[in-house]
Amino acid sequence: MLTVLAHFFPQLTIGIIFLIVFIFLAYILSSLVLPFIPTNKKKYSVNSIVQKNIAFYIKSNGIHTDFALRLKSEVYDWTEVLDMNDFDGIKNENTFITFGWGDKGFYMGISKWSDLTLKIAFDALCMPSQSVMHVNVIQKVPFEEKFLSTIKLSFENYKGLCEYITSYFKLENQRPIILSKQGYEENDNFYEANKKYHAFNTCNQWVNEGLKSEGVATPFWTAAAFGLFIHTNHSDNIFNKLFFQRNKSSNNLRHLSS
């Protein structure tokens, strides 16, 4: 028996290595190809007759993407969902609130890239892991972001998007569960979240699914941030912008057609 196992073990090891390499290459290929396959393109084209009444933003540093919405609008009031006493600063009609979803270990353990370790990266991508919501209250539209796209939706679809975001908060006594004093700064907080994070369900795919559910033209699937921005009206320089340039002002905004 041991002789048989010793004979097949090298072949088995080689087979496993080839399988891992194949899966890795297939994932990379999918990450490069699938973002270019659009959804909802015909339903909500540039010339769509659907009335678009309310605007919001998606913002990205080129790696991670967040939603940026008004704290209060005609459609949704986030002060009824979250306790604003957990955030410092003035809240008025110009205040925005941003939402990101992601791996708990990566999100809360990495405040700067030097904190990144191979274990954290491996666990985030290769193992289904616990997720968190990251919420930040800001006083203006974040024009300084590397990527910022304006999206307009009907009141009904905007409400649907807000409900999609809200559904990812894990609740206790009907309130989101805050992770006390775990934010990066004074105006942001982390909350326990629903769903598991893994290589096929990334922070950018979370944004993608939210937009897709409300009819926005977005990728079929995207692991990376760039997939959310190649379906803008003027996406010809997306890769140049992604790897070589940085937005300097609001004049460089790209508008995502919904």
N, C-alpha and C positions, 0 to 999 in steps of 0.2 A: 504493500500500500504506500509506504513512504517512498519507495522507488518510483512508483507511478506519479506521485505528487511532485517529486523532485524533477521528473521529466517534463511535466506540463507547467510547472511554476514559471519558468522563464518566458514561455509563450503567453501565459496568462498575464504576466506583468507587462509584456510588450503590448498586448491587446488593450489593457487598461490605459496605458500611456497614449496609444493611438486614439482611443475613444475620448480621452480628456482633451487631447489636442484638437480632434475633430469638433467636439462640442464648443470649444473655445473659438475656433475659426468660424464656425457657423454663427455663433453669437456676434462676433465682430462684423461678419458679412451682413447679418440681419440689421445690426445697428447702423450700418452705412446705407443700406438699400431701402428698408421699410419706411424710414422717415420721408422718403420722396413719394410714397404712395398716398394720395390725399383721400380724405373722407369728407362727406358733406359738401363737396365742391359744387355740385349742381343745385343742391337744396338751398344753400346760402351763398350765391355767387356775388360778385361785386355789384351786379345790376339787380339783385334780389328786390322784390316788391315788399318784402317784410319790413315793417316799420321798426327802426332801431332807435330806441328812445334814451338809453342810458349807457354811459361809457365807463369802462374800468381799464385796468392795465395788467399785463404780465411783465415781470421784470426778471432779469437774469444777470449773473456775473459771468456767464459763459459755461458754467458748470451746473448750477442749481437755479431753479425757476420758482418764483412765487407769484401768487395773485396779489394785486394791490387794488383795493376797493375803498370807496368812501365809507367812513365810520357810520354815517347816517345818510340814507337816501329815501326817496319817495317809496321805495319798494322794500327795503330791509334795514333794520336798525340793529347793529351789532352790539350796542350797549344793553340790549335785552338778552343777549346770548352770553356775553362775557362781562365779568365784574371790572369796570373801568378803574376801580380803586387799586387794582393790581398793576396799573400803568401810571407812571408819572407824567407830568406835563399837561399843557392846556389842550382840551378837546373842544373843537368848534366845527363849523360847517365846512371848513377846509381840511379837516383832519382825515388822513387815510389810515387804513389798517391792512397789513400784509399777512398772508397766510402761506406757509410752506409745510410740506409733509415729508418725512423721511425717516431713515434708520436712527434709532435712539442712540446707539453707541457712537455712530459717526457724527450725528448732529450735535450731541451734547458733549462729546469728547474732543471735538476738533474746533477750536476757536480760531486757530491759524494753521496753515498747511504744515508747519514744522511739527505739529502734534500728531500728524497722520502716521500710523504704523501699519505694517503689512497685515497684522492680525485684524485690526479694525477694518481695513479695506476688504480682506478676505471674508470676514464675518458678514459685512454689509451686503456684498455681492453674491456670495455663494451659499449662505445659510439664511432661510427665512427668519427674520428677526423682528423684534418689537419695534414699533414705530411711535413717533411723537409728532405733534403739531407745534410749529413755531409761529408765534404771533408777535407782530411788532406794530406799534402805533407811531406814525410819522406825521409831520406837520405839513408836508407838501408832496407833490408828485415827485418820485425819485428820478429826476432827469439825469442824475450822475451815473446811473447804472449803465453797464456796458451794452445791454440790450433792454429796450423798453418799447412795448407795442401797445397801441390803443385798440381796444375792441369795443364794439357797440352791440348791444342786444336789446330786444324788446323787454318790457317790464316783466312779462311772464318768464322769459328765458333767463333774465338776470336773477329773478327770485329762485328759479330752479338751480342756478349755479351756486347761489348762496346756501341753499339747502343741501347741495352736494358737499360743500365745504363743511357745513355744520355737522353733517352725518359722520364725519371722520373723527369728531371729538368723542372720546370715551366719557360717559357721564356717571355721576354719582349724585343721587338726590336731584336728578334733572339738571345738574350743572356740570360743565366741563371740569375735569380733574386737573388742577394746576400742579406743576412740579415747582414748589416754592423756591424762590431765589436761585433758579437755575438758568436764568437768561444771560445773554452776553452783556447787556447793558441795563439801564434803568427802565427803558421803555419797551422791553420785550420779555416774553415768557414762553415756557414750554408747557405743553399739556399732553396727557396720555391720549393715545390715538388708537383708532380701530384699523384693522387690516395689517398684514405682515409685509415688510419690505424685503425685496429680493431682486435679483438681477433682471427679472422680467416685469417687476413692478417698482420702478424707481420714482424718485421725487418728480422728475420731468414727465414721466408717464402719468403720474397722478394729476398733474395740471392738464395734460393732454386729454385724459378721460373726462375731466370736468368740462372742458371746452367742447369736446366732441358730443357730450350728452345734451348740450344746448344748441347744437347745429352749427358750431363754428368749423370752418374748414381747417382741419388739422391732420397730422400724419396718422396713418394706420396704426403705427406703434413707434415709439421713440424712447430710447434709454437716455439719450443726451439732450442737452438744452437746444442745440442747433436745430433739431427736428421741428421744434415749435415755431421757429422763425423763418424757415425756408418757404413757408406758404404765405408770406407777406406779399403785398402788392409790388414791392420793389426788392426782390430777394437776390438780384444778380451778384451782389458783392458780399453775400452772407459769409462765405468762407474767408474772404479777405478781412472782413470785419471781425470774424470770430478769432482768427489767429494773429492778425497783425495790427488792428486798429482798436481804438477805444473812443467811444462817444465823448465829445467835449461839451455839447449843449443840446437843447431840445430840438434844434434844427435837424439833428440826425435821427429823430424818431422814425421808426418804421411802423406802418399801420397794418395790423392784421385784419383782413377782411373776413367778416363773419357772415 
